[in-house]
Amino acid sequence: MKTVELSTLEVSFNQLIETLLIKKNTEEQFTVKLSSERSQFTRFNHAKVRQTGLVADGWIELTLMTNQRSSFQHFPFTGNWDSDWQNAYKALQEMRDEITLLPVDPYLVLPTENNTSREVKSGQLLAAESVASTVLELVAELDFTGMYAGGVVIKAYGDSNGQKHWFASDSFTLDYSIFDTFGQAVKGIFAGSDWDEKSYIAKINEAKEQLKLLARPAKQLIKGKYKTYFAPAAVADLLGMLSWSAIGEADLQQGNSALAALSRQEKQLSSKFNLQENFQQVLVPRFNQLGEMAAPELPLIKKGILVNTLVNSRTAKEYGKNANGANSLETLRAPEISPGNLNFEEIIASLDTGLYISNLHYLNWSDRPAGRITGMTRYACFWVENGEIIAPIENLRFDESLYRFWGENLVDFTSFQEFIPEVGTYENRQLGGSLVPGMLVNDFTYTL
């Protein structure tokens, strides 16, 4: 997006906040949340462009609060002041008519903070007209499929207490798979704020080497416990489960959390396991849906011990806790697992005999109170014997407790980390991702 277009959107958003401050009644309070983007999407299949286009999108969520009641509406945001204010004023009038009919919310949180912030992260993205040629040049002879999404994503917030936040970030993701003639595939993700041609070449060359290994006859394994190396992408999948009824304070209070035993100190994870929220890379906004600012770093698990949960203001009000800037769902937004001591060149030798897992899918809780996760292996997973990759494996289902693979069975994390981005595009392009190492685990349980 051109600087002048970005500036126009920011000016229009600020004007919307200022006008609402004038138009609101004395007893009314409001919050305004903006989500906007200008994104290039290009879909590939068989190393050809199948669909491409530019999406310019933006919407406002306006929430009105009075007499311990609240109502909200969504409407488009264009940067054109006349149409944006017309939509906002219409929504305000409709919510005033509706709100008296709604029940009292005893845990309604009103805007009370006075934070302000402005973060704009510019990058060097591919020009829209060069996406196809740049991406496909290295894979023209391969069965390459995937999606490129790149552009600017904007998140902003304002409220009746005078808080105002503006976050805009250039970013791209290339989520791709390369298939061989037998239907086996290598999956990769290339992402960032600056397109780095050398790094892209290295990623594709790595995928080509894995394709050669996939050409070997697949090995069928019986169910059982195997020493396993999980590549960073697989670790990110496992970490993501903590956002599903685990790390949030409300889930702990309501008895739904997979980390309840850890919270009660009945169980402990490995001293090598350290998890924190880290917003210092400016990949996602630090402000939440109430304009509250999270700390730049928030430790969650230190040396295997739970030291903090994610607590939003509504949970804090209901259960008498201290809020720490968590979002409304109390999910991880900028998680980082600390690296260990396992060097890249030592991975296969340290694994010795067992499984090399590149990716996982279909993850779910099989026994949440026990922290048990089930899922399947996927894409470029191999059997390793005596420190040598022998063959790809057929897909396996696993069922294992996080208290084991992040606990007594954790051998080590790698000395390097990879950023695994969010690639979702449902409703809008997702921001952020996980900064994680790979990990080596003893006796990981595969059920069929």
Beta strands, then each sheet from edge to edge (+ up, - down):
strand 1: 29-45
strand 2: 48-66
strand 3: 69-76
strand 4: 116-121
strand 5: 143-159
strand 6: 164-179
strand 7: 185-192
strand 8: 224-230
strand 9: 275-278
strand 10: 297-302
strand 11: 305-306
strand 12: 335-337
strand 13: 354-357
strand 14: 359-367
strand 15: 372-378
strand 16: 382-385
strand 17: 388-392
strand 18: 397-401
strand 19: 410-421
strand 20: 433-446
sheet 1: 3+ 2- 1+ 5- 6+ 4+
sheet 2: 3+ 2- 1+ 5- 6+ 7-
sheet 3: 17+ 16- 13+ 8+ 20- 19+
sheet 4: 11+ 10- 9+ 12-
sheet 5: 14+ 15- 18+
end
